[in-house]
């Protein structure tokens, strides 16, 4: 029973460090310093995190296409396994980005339909 608790606490610690990094803090920020902050990310922090995610998705897709073209041209340092794995990573990243976009659009529509 202690293994799942350790795994959960490890995952929670990683989430806290990622939240601190997204809010503009250092990755070595402790939970105490993160708890002292307001808890809400600034608009610039969210926008920069979203842009970084989109740039990573785009980079993964460009890398997969580049490796695919290199494999088609017969490059000796590119294997089919690497091409397929990178294509799947790019696909998963794109699907994730698409779902985030759908959630953002839904949230925007819900907010715009609220009665003030």
Wavefront OBJ file of the C-alpha trace (Angstrom):
o trace
v 0.000 0.000 0.000
v 2.931 2.388 0.479
v 4.016 2.136 -3.168
v 0.859 3.783 -4.586
v 1.030 6.518 -1.943
v 4.658 7.226 -2.859
v 3.753 7.264 -6.539
v 0.868 9.668 -5.888
v 3.008 11.974 -3.773
v 5.709 11.916 -6.454
v 3.173 12.790 -9.133
v 1.747 15.544 -6.927
v 5.218 16.973 -6.400
v 5.802 16.969 -10.163
v 2.483 18.755 -10.717
v 3.429 21.413 -8.171
v 6.797 21.992 -9.823
v 5.172 22.193 -13.267
v 2.589 24.654 -11.960
v 5.339 26.766 -10.435
v 7.256 26.708 -13.715
v 4.137 27.708 -15.663
v 3.500 30.562 -13.245
v 6.986 31.889 -13.908
v 8.723 30.443 -10.863
v 11.766 28.214 -10.890
v 11.440 24.452 -11.273
v 13.065 24.007 -7.871
v 10.302 25.938 -6.096
v 9.061 24.245 -2.965
v 5.441 23.678 -2.071
v 5.658 26.308 0.664
v 6.652 29.067 -1.733
v 4.028 27.947 -4.243
v 1.383 27.996 -1.507
v 2.329 31.588 -0.671
v 1.412 32.759 -4.164
v -2.123 33.614 -5.204
v -2.530 30.285 -7.002
v -3.797 31.881 -10.219
v -1.470 32.083 -13.188
v -1.131 35.400 -14.918
v -2.497 35.821 -18.425
v 1.041 36.137 -19.790
v 2.039 32.931 -18.018
v -0.852 31.028 -19.547
v -0.242 32.488 -22.983
v 3.452 31.674 -22.862
v 2.761 28.128 -21.644
v 0.208 27.651 -24.438
v 2.619 29.019 -27.033
v 5.405 26.765 -25.759
v 3.092 23.747 -26.008
v 2.064 24.646 -29.550
v 5.693 25.194 -30.527
v 6.583 21.755 -29.124
v 3.742 20.125 -31.070
v 4.888 21.881 -34.235
v 8.498 20.888 -33.613
v 7.529 17.251 -33.088
v 5.576 17.267 -36.353
v 8.429 18.881 -38.261
v 10.910 16.370 -36.812
v 8.668 13.445 -37.786
v 8.251 14.739 -41.343
v 11.992 15.337 -41.637
v 12.816 11.840 -40.459
v 10.195 10.405 -42.796
v 11.721 12.191 -45.772
v 15.221 11.119 -44.716
v 14.074 7.492 -44.486
v 12.430 7.695 -47.920
v 15.677 9.034 -49.378
v 17.558 6.096 -47.871
v 19.522 7.771 -45.076
v 21.492 5.120 -43.219
v 21.122 6.720 -39.768
v 17.290 6.715 -39.770
v 15.430 3.499 -39.028
v 11.799 2.729 -39.732
v 11.184 2.201 -36.011
v 12.340 5.733 -35.203
v 10.189 7.186 -37.974
v 7.074 5.351 -36.802
v 7.606 6.243 -33.136
v 8.149 9.911 -33.944
v 5.082 9.966 -36.205
v 2.987 8.518 -33.388
v 4.410 11.034 -30.887
v 3.533 13.861 -33.260
v 0.040 12.452 -33.747
v -0.584 12.098 -30.000
v 0.692 15.627 -29.411
v -1.580 16.996 -32.131
v -4.607 15.155 -30.756
v -3.829 16.509 -27.290
v -3.559 20.060 -28.649
v -6.829 19.607 -30.492
v -8.615 18.479 -27.321
v -7.198 21.435 -25.370
v -8.434 23.778 -28.098
v -11.892 22.187 -27.979
v -12.047 22.629 -24.190
v -10.968 26.262 -24.474
v -13.611 26.979 -27.113
v -16.281 25.275 -25.003
v -15.245 27.273 -21.927
v -15.304 30.506 -23.942
v -18.779 29.743 -25.288
v -20.030 28.897 -21.792
v -18.683 32.173 -20.412
v -20.153 34.194 -23.270
v -23.596 32.654 -22.708
v -23.662 33.464 -18.982
v -26.223 35.974 -17.832
v -24.656 38.966 -16.127
l 1 2 3 4 5 6 7 8 9 10 11 12 13 14 15 16 17 18 19 20 21 22 23 24 25 26 27 28 29 30 31 32 33 34 35 36 37 38 39 40 41 42 43 44 45 46 47 48 49 50 51 52 53 54 55 56 57 58 59 60 61 62 63 64 65 66 67 68 69 70 71 72 73 74 75 76 77 78 79 80 81 82 83 84 85 86 87 88 89 90 91 92 93 94 95 96 97 98 99 100 101 102 103 104 105 106 107 108 109 110 111 112 113 114 115 116
